[in-house]
Amino acid sequence: MKSFNIRYIDPNTNREVLELEVPANQLVDRDGETWYDYDGDYGQELRRFVEVITATQCDTTAKASYMERFGTASE
């Protein structure tokens, strides 16, 4: 699955936040603008969406090759 590094304004603190490796299914396209499902899958009735400032796709090949070579931290 694709993942993105995104930058947005946190609705709780009104500060710019960089979120790493956000799954693509948490990003929504509304009228050509990208929005982030801030509350995600926490089962809340009223979910908040925040507008994404920047989104860049993650390159996971380096991470995958590292894990293949050295394993995970829990092994």
C-alpha distances in whole Angstrom, upper triangle without the diagonal:
4,7,10,14,16,20,21,25,25,27,29,30,30,28,26,23,20,17,14,11,10,7,7,9,12,13,15,17,21,23,22,21,18,18,16,17,19,20,16,17,20,22,24,26,26,23,23,21,22,22,19,22,19,15,14,11,11,11,10,13,15,14,13,16,18,17,18,21,22,20,19,22,23,24
4,7,11,13,16,19,22,23,25,27,28,27,26,23,20,17,14,12,9,9,6,6,9,11,11,14,15,19,21,19,18,15,16,15,16,18,19,16,17,21,23,25,26,26,22,22,20,20,19,16,18,16,12,11,7,8,9,9,12,14,14,13,17,18,18,19,22,23,22,20,23,24,25
4,7,9,13,16,19,19,22,24,24,24,22,19,16,13,11,8,5,5,4,5,9,9,10,13,15,19,21,19,17,14,14,12,14,15,17,14,16,19,22,23,25,24,21,20,18,17,17,14,16,13,10,9,6,6,8,9,12,14,13,13,17,18,17,19,22,22,21,19,21,23,25
4,6,10,12,16,17,20,22,22,21,19,16,14,11,8,7,5,5,7,7,10,10,9,12,14,17,20,17,15,12,12,11,13,14,17,15,17,20,22,23,25,24,20,19,16,15,14,11,12,10,6,5,4,5,9,10,14,15,14,16,19,19,19,22,24,24,23,22,23,25,27
4,7,10,14,15,18,20,20,19,16,13,10,7,6,4,5,6,9,10,13,12,11,14,16,19,21,18,16,13,13,11,14,14,17,16,18,21,23,24,26,25,21,19,16,15,14,10,11,8,6,5,6,6,10,12,15,15,14,17,20,19,20,23,24,24,24,22,23,25,27
4,7,10,12,15,17,17,16,14,10,8,6,5,7,8,7,10,11,13,11,10,13,14,16,18,16,13,10,10,9,12,12,15,14,18,20,22,22,24,22,18,16,13,11,10,7,7,6,4,7,9,10,13,15,19,19,18,21,23,23,24,26,28,28,27,25,26,27,30
4,7,9,13,15,14,12,10,7,6,5,6,9,11,10,14,14,16,14,12,14,15,17,19,17,13,11,11,10,13,12,15,16,19,21,24,23,25,22,19,16,13,10,9,6,5,5,7,9,12,13,17,19,22,22,21,24,26,26,26,29,31,30,30,28,28,30,33
4,6,9,12,11,9,8,6,5,7,8,11,14,12,15,15,17,13,12,14,15,16,18,16,13,10,9,8,11,10,14,15,18,19,22,21,22,19,16,13,10,7,6,5,5,7,9,12,15,16,20,22,25,25,24,27,30,29,29,32,34,33,33,30,30,32,35
4,6,9,8,6,5,4,6,9,11,14,17,15,18,18,19,16,15,16,17,17,19,18,15,13,11,10,12,10,14,16,19,20,22,20,22,19,16,12,11,7,8,8,8,11,13,16,19,20,24,25,29,29,27,30,33,32,32,35,37,36,35,32,32,34,37
4,6,6,5,6,6,6,10,10,14,17,15,18,19,19,15,15,17,19,19,21,21,17,15,12,11,12,9,11,14,17,17,19,18,19,17,14,11,10,8,10,10,11,14,15,18,20,21,25,26,29,29,27,30,33,32,32,35,37,35,34,31,30,32,35
4,6,5,8,9,10,13,14,17,20,17,20,20,20,16,16,17,19,19,21,21,18,16,13,12,12,9,11,14,17,16,18,16,17,14,12,9,9,7,10,12,13,16,18,21,23,24,28,29,32,32,31,33,36,35,35,38,40,39,37,34,33,34,38
4,6,8,11,11,14,15,18,21,19,21,23,22,19,19,20,22,22,25,25,21,19,16,14,14,11,12,15,18,17,19,16,18,15,14,11,12,11,14,15,17,19,20,23,25,26,29,30,34,33,31,34,37,35,35,38,40,38,37,34,33,33,37
4,5,9,10,13,15,18,21,20,23,24,24,21,21,22,24,24,26,26,22,21,18,16,17,13,15,18,21,20,22,20,22,19,17,14,15,13,15,16,16,19,20,23,25,26,29,30,34,33,31,34,37,35,35,38,40,38,37,34,33,34,37
4,7,9,13,15,18,21,20,23,24,24,20,20,21,22,22,24,23,20,18,16,15,16,13,16,19,22,21,24,21,23,19,17,14,14,11,12,13,13,16,19,22,24,25,29,30,33,33,32,34,37,36,36,39,41,39,38,35,34,36,39
4,6,10,12,16,19,18,22,23,24,20,19,21,22,23,25,24,20,18,16,15,17,14,17,19,23,22,25,23,25,22,19,16,15,12,13,13,12,14,17,19,22,23,26,27,31,30,29,32,34,33,33,37,38,37,36,33,32,34,37
4,7,10,13,16,16,19,20,22,18,17,19,20,21,23,21,18,16,15,13,16,13,17,18,22,22,25,24,25,22,20,16,15,11,11,10,9,11,13,16,19,19,23,24,28,27,26,29,31,30,31,34,35,34,34,31,30,32,35
4,6,10,13,13,16,17,19,16,15,18,20,21,23,22,18,15,14,12,14,12,15,16,19,20,23,22,24,22,18,16,14,11,12,10,10,11,12,14,16,17,20,21,25,24,23,25,28,27,27,31,32,31,30,27,27,29,32
4,6,10,10,14,15,18,15,14,17,19,21,23,21,18,15,14,12,14,13,16,16,19,20,23,23,25,23,20,17,16,13,13,10,10,9,10,11,13,13,16,17,21,20,19,22,24,23,24,27,28,28,27,24,24,26,29
4,7,7,11,13,14,12,12,16,18,20,23,21,18,14,13,10,12,11,13,13,16,17,20,21,23,21,18,16,14,12,13,10,11,10,10,11,12,11,15,15,19,19,17,20,23,22,22,25,26,26,25,22,22,24,27
4,6,9,12,14,12,13,17,19,22,24,22,19,16,15,12,14,13,15,14,17,19,22,23,25,24,20,19,17,16,16,13,14,12,10,10,10,8,11,12,15,15,13,16,19,18,18,21,23,22,21,19,19,21,24
4,6,9,12,11,12,15,18,21,24,22,19,16,15,12,14,14,16,14,16,18,21,22,25,24,20,19,17,17,17,14,15,13,10,10,8,7,10,9,13,14,12,13,17,16,16,19,21,21,19,17,18,20,22
4,6,8,7,8,12,15,18,21,19,17,13,12,9,10,11,12,10,13,15,18,19,21,20,17,16,14,14,14,12,14,12,10,10,9,9,12,12,16,17,15,16,20,20,19,22,24,24,22,20,21,22,25
4,5,6,8,11,14,17,20,19,17,13,13,10,10,12,13,10,12,15,17,19,21,20,17,17,15,15,16,14,16,15,11,12,10,10,13,12,16,18,16,16,20,20,19,21,24,24,22,20,22,23,25
4,5,5,8,11,14,17,16,14,11,11,9,10,13,14,12,13,17,18,20,21,21,17,17,14,15,14,13,15,14,10,11,9,11,13,14,17,19,18,18,22,23,22,24,27,27,25,24,25,26,28
4,5,8,11,14,17,16,15,12,11,9,9,12,13,9,11,14,15,17,18,18,14,15,13,14,15,14,17,16,13,15,13,14,17,17,20,22,21,21,24,25,24,26,29,29,27,25,27,27,29
4,7,10,13,16,16,14,10,8,6,5,8,9,7,9,12,14,15,16,15,12,11,10,11,12,11,15,14,12,14,13,15,18,18,21,23,21,22,26,26,25,27,30,30,28,25,27,27,30
4,7,10,13,12,10,7,6,5,6,9,12,10,12,15,17,17,18,17,13,12,9,10,10,9,12,12,10,12,12,14,17,18,22,23,22,23,26,27,26,29,31,32,30,28,29,30,32
4,6,10,10,8,6,5,6,7,11,13,12,14,17,17,17,18,16,13,12,9,10,9,10,13,13,12,15,15,17,20,22,25,27,26,26,30,31,30,32,35,35,33,31,33,33,36
4,6,6,6,5,6,9,11,14,16,15,18,21,21,21,21,19,16,14,11,11,10,10,13,13,12,15,15,18,22,23,26,28,28,28,31,33,32,34,37,37,36,34,35,36,39
4,5,5,6,7,10,12,15,17,17,19,22,22,21,20,18,15,14,11,11,10,11,14,15,15,18,19,22,25,27,30,32,31,32,35,36,36,38,40,41,39,37,39,40,42
4,6,8,10,14,16,18,21,21,23,26,26,25,24,21,19,17,14,14,12,13,15,16,16,19,20,24,27,29,32,34,33,34,37,38,38,40,43,43,42,40,42,43,45
4,7,10,13,16,18,21,21,24,26,27,26,25,23,20,18,15,14,11,12,13,13,13,16,17,21,24,26,29,31,31,32,34,36,36,38,40,41,40,38,40,41,43
4,7,10,13,15,18,18,21,24,24,24,23,21,18,16,12,11,8,8,9,10,11,14,16,19,22,25,28,29,29,30,33,34,34,36,39,39,38,36,37,39,41
4,7,10,12,15,15,18,21,22,21,21,19,16,14,10,9,6,6,8,9,8,12,13,16,20,22,25,26,26,27,30,31,31,33,36,36,35,33,34,35,38
4,7,9,12,12,15,17,18,18,18,15,12,10,6,5,4,5,9,10,10,14,15,17,21,22,26,27,26,28,31,31,31,33,36,36,34,32,33,34,37
4,6,9,9,12,14,16,15,16,14,11,8,5,5,6,6,10,11,10,13,14,16,20,21,24,25,24,25,29,29,28,31,33,33,31,29,29,30,33
4,6,5,9,11,12,12,13,11,7,6,5,7,9,10,14,15,14,16,17,18,22,22,26,27,25,26,30,30,29,31,34,33,31,29,29,30,33
4,6,9,10,12,11,13,11,7,6,5,6,10,10,14,15,14,17,18,19,23,23,27,27,25,27,30,30,29,32,34,33,31,28,28,29,32
4,7,6,8,8,10,9,6,6,8,10,13,14,17,19,18,20,21,21,25,24,28,29,26,28,31,31,29,32,35,34,31,28,28,28,31
4,6,8,9,11,11,8,9,9,11,14,15,18,19,17,19,19,19,22,22,26,27,24,25,29,28,27,29,32,31,29,26,26,26,29
4,5,8,10,11,9,11,12,15,18,18,22,22,20,22,21,21,24,23,27,28,25,25,29,29,27,29,32,31,29,26,26,25,28
4,6,9,10,9,11,13,16,19,20,23,24,23,25,24,24,27,26,29,30,27,28,32,31,29,31,34,33,30,27,27,26,29
4,6,9,8,12,14,17,21,22,25,26,25,27,27,27,30,29,32,33,30,31,34,34,32,34,37,36,33,30,30,29,32
4,6,6,9,12,16,19,21,24,26,25,27,27,28,31,30,34,35,32,33,37,36,34,37,40,38,36,32,32,31,35
4,6,10,13,16,19,22,25,27,26,29,29,30,33,33,36,38,35,36,39,39,37,40,43,42,39,36,36,35,38
4,7,10,13,16,19,22,25,24,27,28,29,32,32,36,37,35,36,39,39,38,40,43,42,39,36,36,36,39
4,7,10,13,16,19,21,21,24,24,25,29,29,32,34,31,32,36,36,34,37,40,39,36,33,33,33,36
4,7,10,13,16,18,18,22,23,24,28,28,32,33,31,32,36,35,34,37,39,39,36,33,34,34,37
4,7,9,13,15,15,18,20,21,25,26,29,31,29,30,34,34,33,36,38,38,36,33,33,34,37
4,6,9,12,13,16,18,20,24,25,29,30,28,30,33,33,33,35,38,37,36,33,33,34,37
4,6,9,11,14,17,19,23,24,28,29,28,30,33,33,33,35,38,37,36,34,34,35,38
4,6,7,11,13,16,19,21,25,25,25,27,30,30,30,32,35,34,33,31,32,33,36
4,7,10,14,16,19,22,25,26,25,27,30,30,31,33,35,35,34,32,33,35,37
4,7,10,13,16,19,22,22,22,24,27,27,28,30,32,32,32,30,31,33,35
4,7,9,13,15,18,19,19,21,24,24,25,27,29,29,29,27,28,30,32
4,6,9,12,15,16,16,18,21,21,22,24,26,27,26,25,26,29,31
4,7,9,12,14,14,15,18,19,20,21,23,24,24,23,25,27,28
4,6,9,10,10,12,14,15,16,18,20,21,20,19,21,23,25
4,6,7,8,10,11,13,14,15,17,18,18,18,20,23,24
4,6,5,6,9,10,11,12,14,15,15,15,17,19,20
4,5,5,6,9,10,10,12,14,14,15,18,20,20
4,5,5,6,9,10,11,12,13,14,16,19,19
4,6,5,6,9,10,11,11,11,13,16,16
4,5,5,6,9,10,10,10,13,16,15
4,5,5,6,9,9,11,14,17,16
4,5,5,6,7,9,11,14,14
4,5,5,5,6,9,11,11
4,6,6,8,12,14,12
4,6,9,12,14,12
4,7,9,11,10
4,7,8,7
4,5,6
4,6
4
